[in-house]
């Protein structure tokens, strides 16, 4: 598979699955173990039908797995490395915000010294 094909697949599968903040919160909620939809709704403070809709998308994108246990379906991370990837992206964002803040502080400092 070419790099271009891989990038298209990455975008279609993973990036699209991560394109909503609630889906990312759901993934983080699953980082410490499997949960059913009502637990995820409570943990994310989102309506259960909304969480169910997002879980369907995450399942279709291969980001979560599901397993029936009695009357409940328990959801879990399909691959725990997705949390590592999200943490890395958050670190990149935090570094960028720090750099931007330093630029603003430097500009304000320069304008007050003139």
N, C-alpha and C positions, 0 to 999 in steps of 0.2 A: 504494500500500500504506500502511495506517495505521501509526502508531508502535507500537501494540499488536501488530499483525501482524508488524512488523519485529522487535520484541523476542522474540516467540514463535519466529520463525525463527532469530534470533541464538542463543537458548537451545538450540533443538533441534540446530542445526548446529554452531556454534562452541563454546559453553560445554560442551555434552555431550562434544565431542571433546577438550576440555582438562580434563575432570573427573578425570583420573588423572595422578599425578606422572610415571609412566613415559612417558606420551604426550608430556608437556611436555619431558622429557629427550630423547626421540627427535627432537622438533622442533628443539631446540637442537643436537643432533648433526648435523642436516641443514643447519644454518645456513651451514656453510662448504663445502657441496657434496653431491652425490648419493652415496649409499652403498647397498650391498646389505644384506640382513637380517643376515647373519653379522657384518658390520662394525658394524652398529648394536647387535647383541647384545653384542659385545665392548666397544664404547664405553660402553654403558649398564650393563654387568655384569648382564645379565638373560638368562634362557634364550631361545634362538632361537624356540621355539614361542610363548612369551609375547610376544616382540617382533613376531612375525608377526601374532598376534591383534590387537595394538594398531595395527599398520600398517593392517590391514584397516579398523578403525574410523576412523583418520585419513583414509584414502582415501575412505571412504564420506561423511565429513563435508567433503570437499573441501579438507583441510588439506595433504595430500601428493599428489604425482603419482607415477606409476610408469611405467617404460620398460624393456622387455626388451632386454638386451644379451648375446647368446650364451646361456649357461646361467643367467645371473643376471638378476634384476629389480632395477634401481636405483631407489631412492626419492629424491625431492627435495621441497623445499617448493613447494607450489602457488602460494604468494604470500609473498614474503619479509617483507612487512609484519606477518605474524603474530609474528615475532621482535620487531619494534618494539613491538607491542601487549603482548607478554609482558614485555619490559623495562620498559615503562611501569607495568604492574601490579606488578612487583617493586619499582619505585621508590616507588610508593604504599605498599606494604606496609612497606618499609624506613623511610619517613618516619613511618608509624604506630607502628612499633616504637620508633623514637627518641623520639617524643612520650610513649609509655607509660613508657619508661625514665626520662625526665625527671620524670614525675609520681611515680614510685616513689622516685627519688633525693630529690626535694623532700619527700616524705612522711617518709622516713627521717631526713632532715636536720632536719625540724621536730620529729619525735618525740624525737630525741637532744638537741635544744637546750632542750626543756622539762623 
